[in-house]
Amino acid sequence: MRQPLLIIAAGGTGGHMFPAQALAEVMLSRGWRIKLSTDPRGARYTGAFPDAVEIAQISSATFARGGLLAKAVVPFRLGFGVIKAAISMLMDKPAMVIGFGGYPSIPALSAATLLRLPRIIHEQNGVLGRVNEIFATRVDAVACGTWPTTLPEGIDGYHVGNPVREAVLDRAGAGYIPPGDYPMELLVMGGSQGARILSDVVPPAIAALPIDRLRNIRVSHQAREEDGQRVADFYAEAGIEADVQPFFHDVPRRMSEAQLVISRAGASSVADLTVIGRPSILIPFAAATGDHQVANAHGLVEKGSAILIQESAATPESLAENIELVLSNPDAALQMANSALTLGKPEAAQTLADMVEYFANKEETT
């Protein structure tokens, strides 16, 4: 008997692609075939996907970017993508289609809807993204990474958590070394796309720390390509040892070695923090849909494992004060790390895989 096929549809950011990768890893171990449906932006994140995953780049587009001409062709590009996806599904029928959000998930989910195939969506954030909001009433089930998640009236969500990659699970609960008078690591992450505000305020905030603290600090700073050189130059001129890159392929290692993480509050970053267990200062993206990054951070802040600074209040002065607050209190930092672990759901990928199999089998028996 041929192995069942799971089509994973995911958009072009790490927030969508990382949990998609985590599910793919588990489903492969359970004997499924996996096809990832994404666009060229999403394909940039597939380097760490298992080799057995078939990558299908499909035509997609968004109304959120580009001029009038670009927006005018969006329906045609999406329509072409839906037709291509439907033909592919007719030739190789999937047992389940799961969407992780982002415009590149529209063709696969639309085709699955037209063909009445089993389909579910996974929402990473506490507020549905635009695409998942469209499909929430058109799928068999909605899996939620953050709880509670705001859902349309009459729609029940299943709290499964946000799946994390095997590389993160390998560092789950890694022993935390509290701050002290020895070399310390700070990890600065702006999500998979980087964040300009972190490149603006974090370097001067670190440079403003007391000299006896500063001499022990090493920084890993993820910065956009266009910001990388100025950030690296600032650290060098301030005498701070720093590794500045546009993307870290070894975030789990760097996070497990960090005394403190300064980050956006994207769902994947929050999931990694709670599975590995690290103190954090979170600066949510102010323009996030439905202010969902604040919702993502809520649990960590409520538990005392993270400090939240609104983007409008993120200055070098306020950030330096909070960095020093953590690094000068090793007992409190250790408590923050332990509290983060209580929120982790390292089993999320397995739970979501169970859900995929349940609804796939349910369809077969009806």
Protein Blocks (a to p, Z undefined) as FASTA:
>chain_A
ZZddddddddfbfklmmmmmmmmmmmmmnopacdddddfklmmmmmmpcfklccdddddd
dfkgccfklmmmmmmmmmmmmmmmmmmmmmmccfbdcdeejjklmmmmmmmmmnopacdd
ddfbfbdcfklmmmmmmcfbdcdfbdcddddehiacddebjaddfklmmmgoiacddddd
ddddddddebjnopfklmmmmmmmmmmpcfklmmmpccdddddfklmmmmmmmmmmnopa
cdddfbdfklmmmmmmpcbdcddfbfklmmmmmmnopaddddddfklghhlmmmmmmmmm
mnopaccddfklmcfklmmmmmmmmmmmmklmmmmmmmmmmmpcfklmmmmmmmmmmmmm
mmmmZZ
